[in-house]
Amino acid sequence: MENKKYSSYAEIELELQILKIEREIHYQRILLGIEKTKESVVPTKAISLLGNIYDKVFSGAYGIIIKTAIPIFINWYINRKRGD
């Protein structure tokens, strides 16, 4: 990096404004890259498919039984004595 010589404070201020704008551009590029990465990692179709499966499993009489059994099992697991 070369040293620049400035002849006035106006030139320094202009250079600082340019650097500030360049820094903001780079920051926005990073944010855009993060958003694109999130979109590519999170499969929205798979999530909606899991939601549909959840609705089918937990609907009707079978779903009521499962919804009742899960909390009972969790309480049993939490309250069981250690070493059993």
N, CA, C and O atoms as a MOPAC input file, in Angstrom:
PM7 MOZYME 1SCF
protein

 N      0.85500 1    -1.17900 1     0.00000 1
 C      0.00000 1     0.00000 1     0.00000 1
 C      0.89300 1     1.23200 1     0.00000 1
 O      1.80300 1     1.36000 1     0.82000 1
 N      0.62500 1     2.10800 1    -0.90700 1
 C      1.44800 1     3.30800 1    -1.03000 1
 C      0.89700 1     4.42600 1    -0.14600 1
 O     -0.30000 1     4.48300 1     0.13200 1
 N      1.77000 1     5.28800 1     0.27700 1
 C      1.35600 1     6.44200 1     1.06500 1
 C      0.89400 1     7.54400 1     0.12900 1
 O      1.59000 1     7.92400 1    -0.81300 1
 N     -0.28100 1     8.03900 1     0.41000 1
 C     -0.80600 1     9.13200 1    -0.40500 1
 C     -0.48300 1    10.45200 1     0.26000 1
 O     -0.43500 1    10.55900 1     1.48600 1
 N     -0.26600 1    11.44100 1    -0.56300 1
 C     -0.01600 1    12.78700 1    -0.04600 1
 C     -1.21600 1    13.64600 1    -0.40700 1
 O     -1.63300 1    13.72200 1    -1.56300 1
 N     -1.74400 1    14.27700 1     0.59900 1
 C     -2.92000 1    15.11200 1     0.40400 1
 C     -2.52400 1    16.57400 1     0.52200 1
 O     -1.64700 1    16.94700 1     1.30100 1
 N     -3.20200 1    17.38900 1    -0.28200 1
 C     -2.88300 1    18.81600 1    -0.24800 1
 C     -3.89400 1    19.61800 1     0.55600 1
 O     -3.67100 1    20.79200 1     0.85300 1
 N     -5.02000 1    18.97200 1     0.91200 1
 C     -6.01800 1    19.69400 1     1.71100 1
 C     -6.82600 1    18.70500 1     2.53600 1
 O     -6.81800 1    17.49900 1     2.29100 1
 N     -7.52600 1    19.26200 1     3.52700 1
 C     -8.40000 1    18.42800 1     4.35300 1
 C     -9.60700 1    17.92200 1     3.56900 1
 O    -10.17700 1    16.88500 1     3.90800 1
 N     -9.99500 1    18.64100 1     2.53300 1
 C    -11.13000 1    18.21300 1     1.70800 1
 C    -10.81600 1    16.89900 1     0.99900 1
 O    -11.68600 1    16.03900 1     0.86300 1
 N     -9.58100 1    16.74700 1     0.55000 1
 C     -9.18600 1    15.49700 1    -0.09500 1
 C     -9.21000 1    14.33600 1     0.90600 1
 O     -9.61300 1    13.22300 1     0.56900 1
 N     -8.77900 1    14.60800 1     2.12200 1
 C     -8.79800 1    13.57600 1     3.15900 1
 C    -10.23200 1    13.17000 1     3.47600 1
 O    -10.53100 1    11.98100 1     3.58700 1
 N    -11.11200 1    14.14300 1     3.62000 1
 C    -12.51600 1    13.85200 1     3.89900 1
 C    -13.15500 1    13.05000 1     2.76700 1
 O    -13.92000 1    12.11900 1     3.01900 1
 N    -12.84300 1    13.40800 1     1.53200 1
 C    -13.37600 1    12.68500 1     0.37900 1
 C    -12.89500 1    11.23200 1     0.39300 1
 O    -13.67700 1    10.31400 1     0.14500 1
 N    -11.61000 1    11.02600 1     0.68200 1
 C    -11.06300 1     9.67800 1     0.74600 1
 C    -11.72300 1     8.87700 1     1.87700 1
 O    -12.00400 1     7.69000 1     1.70700 1
 N    -11.96900 1     9.50600 1     3.00900 1
 C    -12.63900 1     8.82700 1     4.12000 1
 C    -14.07000 1     8.44200 1     3.76600 1
 O    -14.53200 1     7.36200 1     4.13700 1
 N    -14.76900 1     9.31000 1     3.05600 1
 C    -16.13400 1     8.98600 1     2.61300 1
 C    -16.12500 1     7.80500 1     1.65300 1
 O    -16.97500 1     6.91900 1     1.74700 1
 N    -15.18600 1     7.78800 1     0.74800 1
 C    -15.08200 1     6.68500 1    -0.21000 1
 C    -14.80600 1     5.37900 1     0.53100 1
 O    -15.42300 1     4.35800 1     0.22900 1
 N    -13.89800 1     5.39700 1     1.48500 1
 C    -13.57700 1     4.19400 1     2.25000 1
 C    -14.77800 1     3.72300 1     3.06900 1
 O    -15.01600 1     2.52200 1     3.19900 1
 N    -15.52300 1     4.66700 1     3.61400 1
 C    -16.71400 1     4.30600 1     4.39000 1
 C    -17.75000 1     3.62400 1     3.50500 1
 O    -18.35200 1     2.62800 1     3.90900 1
 N    -17.96000 1     4.14600 1     2.31500 1
 C    -18.92500 1     3.55100 1     1.38400 1
 C    -18.44100 1     2.17800 1     0.91400 1
 O    -19.24200 1     1.25100 1     0.79300 1
 N    -17.14100 1     2.04000 1     0.64900 1
 C    -16.60400 1     0.74200 1     0.25100 1
 C    -16.77300 1    -0.28400 1     1.37100 1
 O    -17.10000 1    -1.44200 1     1.11200 1
 N    -16.55400 1     0.13800 1     2.59700 1
 C    -16.73500 1    -0.77200 1     3.72900 1
 C    -18.18700 1    -1.20700 1     3.84400 1
 O    -18.45800 1    -2.37500 1     4.12000 1
 N    -19.12200 1    -0.29300 1     3.63700 1
 C    -20.54800 1    -0.63000 1     3.69200 1
 C    -20.92800 1    -1.59600 1     2.57000 1
 O    -21.72500 1    -2.50900 1     2.78300 1
 N    -20.36900 1    -1.40300 1     1.39000 1
 C    -20.63300 1    -2.30400 1     0.26500 1
 C    -20.14400 1    -3.71000 1     0.59600 1
 O    -20.85600 1    -4.68500 1     0.35600 1
 N    -18.94500 1    -3.82200 1     1.13900 1
 C    -18.41100 1    -5.13500 1     1.50400 1
 C    -19.25100 1    -5.78400 1     2.59100 1
 O    -19.49400 1    -6.99000 1     2.55600 1
 N    -19.69200 1    -4.99300 1     3.55100 1
 C    -20.54600 1    -5.51600 1     4.62700 1
 C    -21.85800 1    -6.06000 1     4.06600 1
 O    -22.30000 1    -7.13900 1     4.46000 1
 N    -22.48000 1    -5.32600 1     3.15500 1
 C    -23.73500 1    -5.77400 1     2.54600 1
 C    -23.52100 1    -7.03000 1     1.70400 1
 O    -24.39500 1    -7.89500 1     1.65500 1
 N    -22.36400 1    -7.13800 1     1.03900 1
 C    -22.05500 1    -8.35600 1     0.27900 1
 C    -21.94900 1    -9.55900 1     1.20700 1
 O    -22.41200 1   -10.64800 1     0.86700 1
 N    -21.34800 1    -9.37200 1     2.36700 1
 C    -21.24200 1   -10.46100 1     3.33900 1
 C    -22.62500 1   -10.87300 1     3.81300 1
 O    -22.92700 1   -12.06400 1     3.89000 1
 N    -23.47500 1    -9.89000 1     4.13200 1
 C    -24.83000 1   -10.20600 1     4.56300 1
 C    -25.60500 1   -10.95300 1     3.48100 1
 O    -26.34000 1   -11.89400 1     3.78200 1
 N    -25.44800 1   -10.54200 1     2.23400 1
 C    -26.12600 1   -11.21600 1     1.13500 1
 C    -25.62300 1   -12.64600 1     0.99200 1
 O    -26.41000 1   -13.56000 1     0.74600 1
 N    -24.33100 1   -12.84300 1     1.14200 1
 C    -23.77700 1   -14.19400 1     1.07400 1
 C    -24.31100 1   -15.08400 1     2.18100 1
 O    -24.58400 1   -16.26300 1     1.95800 1
 N    -24.46100 1   -14.52200 1     3.37600 1
 C    -25.01500 1   -15.28600 1     4.49300 1
 C    -26.46100 1   -15.66900 1     4.20800 1
 O    -26.86100 1   -16.80500 1     4.46000 1
 N    -27.24600 1   -14.73900 1     3.68800 1
 C    -28.65000 1   -15.02900 1     3.36600 1
 C    -28.75500 1   -16.11400 1     2.29500 1
 O    -29.59400 1   -17.00900 1     2.39800 1
 N    -27.91200 1   -16.03600 1     1.27400 1
 C    -27.93500 1   -17.05900 1     0.22300 1
 C    -27.54600 1   -18.42000 1     0.78600 1
 O    -28.11700 1   -19.44000 1     0.39900 1
 N    -26.57900 1   -18.43900 1     1.69300 1
 C    -26.16700 1   -19.69200 1     2.31000 1
 C    -27.29800 1   -20.28100 1     3.13300 1
 O    -27.54400 1   -21.48600 1     3.07900 1
 N    -27.98800 1   -19.44300 1     3.89600 1
 C    -29.11800 1   -19.92300 1     4.69600 1
 C    -30.19800 1   -20.51000 1     3.80600 1
 O    -30.76200 1   -21.55900 1     4.11800 1
 N    -30.48900 1   -19.83800 1     2.69600 1
 C    -31.52100 1   -20.32500 1     1.78800 1
 C    -31.12800 1   -21.67000 1     1.18100 1
 O    -31.98500 1   -22.52900 1     0.97500 1
 N    -29.85400 1   -21.85600 1     0.89500 1
 C    -29.43600 1   -23.10900 1     0.28300 1
 C    -29.34200 1   -24.24200 1     1.30000 1
 O    -29.47800 1   -25.41000 1     0.93400 1
 N    -29.11500 1   -23.91700 1     2.55900 1
 C    -28.97200 1   -24.94800 1     3.58600 1
 C    -30.32900 1   -25.41800 1     4.09400 1
 O    -30.51600 1   -26.61200 1     4.32800 1
 N    -31.27100 1   -24.51300 1     4.26700 1
 C    -32.57300 1   -24.86200 1     4.82900 1
 C    -33.49700 1   -25.31100 1     3.70600 1
 O    -33.94300 1   -24.48800 1     2.90600 1
 N    -33.78800 1   -26.60300 1     3.63700 1
 C    -34.68500 1   -27.09900 1     2.59500 1
 C    -36.14400 1   -26.86200 1     2.99700 1
 O    -36.66600 1   -27.54300 1     3.88000 1
 N    -36.78500 1   -25.91300 1     2.36000 1
 C    -38.15000 1   -25.54900 1     2.73900 1
 C    -39.14400 1   -26.65400 1     2.39500 1
 O    -40.13200 1   -26.83200 1     3.10800 1
 N    -38.90400 1   -27.39000 1     1.32700 1
 C    -39.83300 1   -28.46400 1     0.96100 1
 C    -39.79900 1   -29.58700 1     1.98900 1
 O    -40.83600 1   -30.16300 1     2.31800 1
 N    -38.61400 1   -29.89700 1     2.49400 1
 C    -38.50200 1   -30.95600 1     3.49600 1
 C    -39.20100 1   -30.54100 1     4.78600 1
 O    -39.82300 1   -31.36700 1     5.45400 1
 N    -39.09800 1   -29.26700 1     5.13300 1
 C    -39.76200 1   -28.78300 1     6.34700 1
 C    -41.27100 1   -28.85800 1     6.19200 1
 O    -41.96800 1   -29.26200 1     7.12200 1
 N    -41.78100 1   -28.47600 1     5.03700 1
 C    -43.22200 1   -28.55400 1     4.83200 1
 C    -43.68600 1   -30.00900 1     4.78700 1
 O    -44.79000 1   -30.32200 1     5.23300 1
 N    -42.84900 1   -30.90000 1     4.24900 1
 C    -43.17600 1   -32.32600 1     4.23500 1
 C    -43.25200 1   -32.86100 1     5.65900 1
 O    -44.16100 1   -33.62500 1     5.98300 1
 N    -42.31300 1   -32.47100 1     6.50900 1
 C    -42.35300 1   -32.89100 1     7.90900 1
 C    -43.60200 1   -32.35500 1     8.60600 1
 O    -44.19200 1   -33.04000 1     9.44100 1
 N    -44.00300 1   -31.13800 1     8.26400 1
 C    -45.23500 1   -30.58300 1     8.82300 1
 C    -46.44900 1   -31.39200 1     8.40400 1
 O    -47.34100 1   -31.63900 1     9.21600 1
 N    -46.49100 1   -31.80000 1     7.16000 1
 C    -47.60800 1   -32.62600 1     6.68300 1
 C    -47.62800 1   -33.98200 1     7.37500 1
 O    -48.69600 1   -34.47400 1     7.74100 1
 N    -46.45900 1   -34.59000 1     7.55900 1
 C    -46.38900 1   -35.87400 1     8.24900 1
 C    -46.83900 1   -35.71500 1     9.69400 1
 O    -47.57100 1   -36.55900 1    10.21300 1
 N    -46.41100 1   -34.64800 1    10.34200 1
 C    -46.81700 1   -34.37600 1    11.72400 1
 C    -48.33500 1   -34.25600 1    11.82300 1
 O    -48.95200 1   -34.82600 1    12.72300 1
 N    -48.93200 1   -33.51300 1    10.89200 1
 C    -50.38900 1   -33.35800 1    10.90700 1
 C    -51.09300 1   -34.70100 1    10.73000 1
 O    -52.09700 1   -34.96000 1    11.39400 1
 N    -50.58600 1   -35.55000 1     9.85300 1
 C    -51.21700 1   -36.84700 1     9.61700 1
 C    -51.06300 1   -37.77500 1    10.81400 1
 O    -52.00300 1   -38.48400 1    11.17100 1
 N    -49.88500 1   -37.77800 1    11.44000 1
 C    -49.63800 1   -38.68200 1    12.56500 1
 C    -50.43700 1   -38.27100 1    13.79200 1
 O    -51.00700 1   -39.12000 1    14.47800 1
 N    -50.48000 1   -36.98300 1    14.06900 1
 C    -51.11900 1   -36.50700 1    15.29300 1
 C    -52.58100 1   -36.12100 1    15.10700 1
 O    -53.12900 1   -35.39300 1    15.93500 1
 N    -53.21400 1   -36.58100 1    14.06300 1
 C    -54.63900 1   -36.32300 1    13.88500 1
 C    -55.40800 1   -37.61500 1    14.16900 1
 O    -54.87300 1   -38.71200 1    14.01300 1
 N    -56.64600 1   -37.47600 1    14.58000 1
 C    -57.48700 1   -38.63800 1    14.83600 1
 C    -57.21400 1   -39.26400 1    16.19100 1
 O    -56.53700 1   -38.67800 1    17.03500 1
 N    -57.75300 1   -40.47400 1    16.39100 1
 C    -57.64900 1   -41.16900 1    17.67100 1
 C    -56.20400 1   -41.56900 1    17.96400 1
 O    -55.76100 1   -41.48700 1    19.10900 1
 N    -55.47500 1   -41.99400 1    16.95300 1
 C    -54.08600 1   -42.39300 1    17.13400 1
 C    -53.25500 1   -41.20100 1    17.62700 1
 O    -52.38300 1   -41.36100 1    18.48200 1
 N    -53.52100 1   -40.03700 1    17.09700 1
 C    -52.81400 1   -38.82700 1    17.51800 1
 C    -53.10500 1   -38.46200 1    18.95500 1
 O    -52.20900 1   -38.01300 1    19.67000 1
 N    -54.33400 1   -38.64300 1    19.39300 1
 C    -54.69200 1   -38.33900 1    20.77800 1
 C    -53.92700 1   -39.26000 1    21.72600 1
 O    -53.43400 1   -38.82600 1    22.76800 1
 N    -53.83500 1   -40.52900 1    21.35300 1
 C    -53.10100 1   -41.48300 1    22.19200 1
 C    -51.62200 1   -41.09100 1    22.27600 1
 O    -51.03100 1   -41.11400 1    23.35600 1
 N    -51.03300 1   -40.73500 1    21.14100 1
 C    -49.61700 1   -40.34900 1    21.12500 1
 C    -49.40300 1   -39.07300 1    21.93100 1
 O    -48.45100 1   -38.98600 1    22.70600 1
 N    -50.27500 1   -38.08400 1    21.75900 1
 C    -50.13500 1   -36.83200 1    22.49300 1
 C    -50.28500 1   -37.03800 1    23.99100 1
 O    -49.70400 1   -36.28600 1    24.77400 1
 N    -51.03700 1   -38.02000 1    24.40100 1
 C    -51.18800 1   -38.31700 1    25.82300 1
 C    -50.00100 1   -39.12800 1    26.33800 1
 O    -49.53600 1   -38.89800 1    27.45500 1
 N    -49.51600 1   -40.05300 1    25.55500 1
 C    -48.44600 1   -40.95100 1    25.99100 1
 C    -47.09600 1   -40.25200 1    26.08200 1
 O    -46.29900 1   -40.57800 1    26.96300 1
 N    -46.82200 1   -39.31300 1    25.20600 1
 C    -45.50600 1   -38.66300 1    25.19000 1
 C    -45.22700 1   -37.92500 1    26.50900 1
 O    -44.15800 1   -38.13400 1    27.08200 1
 N    -46.13200 1   -37.07100 1    27.02100 1
 C    -45.84000 1   -36.41000 1    28.30400 1
 C    -45.69900 1   -37.39300 1    29.46600 1
 O    -44.87600 1   -37.18800 1    30.35700 1
 N    -46.50500 1   -38.46400 1    29.45600 1
 C    -46.39100 1   -39.46800 1    30.51400 1
 C    -45.02000 1   -40.12400 1    30.46300 1
 O    -44.38700 1   -40.30800 1    31.50300 1
 N    -44.55400 1   -40.47700 1    29.27600 1
 C    -43.23400 1   -41.08800 1    29.12200 1
 C    -42.12900 1   -40.11800 1    29.54600 1
 O    -41.17000 1   -40.52300 1    30.20400 1
 N    -42.25500 1   -38.86100 1    29.18100 1
 C    -41.23700 1   -37.87200 1    29.54900 1
 C    -41.18000 1   -37.70700 1    31.06400 1
 O    -40.09300 1   -37.67000 1    31.64000 1
 N    -42.34600 1   -37.60800 1    31.71800 1
 C    -42.36200 1   -37.48700 1    33.17700 1
 C    -41.76800 1   -38.72300 1    33.83300 1
 O    -41.02200 1   -38.60500 1    34.80600 1
 N    -42.08300 1   -39.90400 1    33.31900 1
 C    -41.51400 1   -41.13900 1    33.87100 1
 C    -39.99600 1   -41.12900 1    33.73100 1
 O    -39.28000 1   -41.48900 1    34.66500 1
 N    -39.50900 1   -40.72000 1    32.56600 1
 C    -38.07000 1   -40.71800 1    32.31100 1
 C    -37.35500 1   -39.71600 1    33.21700 1
 O    -36.27600 1   -40.00700 1    33.73300 1
 N    -37.94300 1   -38.55400 1    33.40900 1
 C    -37.32600 1   -37.53900 1    34.25400 1
 C    -37.33800 1   -37.95700 1    35.72200 1
 O    -36.35200 1   -37.74700 1    36.42700 1
 N    -38.43000 1   -38.54200 1    36.19000 1
 C    -38.59900 1   -38.85200 1    37.61200 1
 C    -38.09300 1   -40.22300 1    38.02300 1
 O    -38.18200 1   -40.56500 1    39.20200 1
 N    -37.56900 1   -41.02100 1    37.10700 1
 C    -37.10800 1   -42.34900 1    37.46400 1
 C    -35.86900 1   -42.22200 1    38.33400 1
 O    -35.12400 1   -41.24700 1    38.24000 1
 N    -35.66400 1   -43.19800 1    39.16300 1
 C    -34.51900 1   -43.19300 1    40.07200 1
 C    -33.25800 1   -43.55100 1    39.29700 1
 O    -33.27100 1   -44.40700 1    38.41300 1
 N    -32.21200 1   -42.90000 1    39.63700 1
 C    -30.93800 1   -43.19800 1    38.98700 1
 C    -30.43000 1   -44.55100 1    39.48300 1
 O    -30.55700 1   -44.89600 1    40.65800 1
 N    -29.86400 1   -45.28800 1    38.56600 1
 C    -29.34300 1   -46.59400 1    38.91500 1
 C    -30.33000 1   -47.72300 1    38.67200 1
 O    -29.98500 1   -48.88700 1    38.87500 1
 N    -31.54000 1   -47.41500 1    38.24400 1
 C    -32.52900 1   -48.45500 1    37.94400 1
 C    -32.35800 1   -48.94900 1    36.54100 1
 O    -33.09900 1   -49.82800 1    36.10200 1

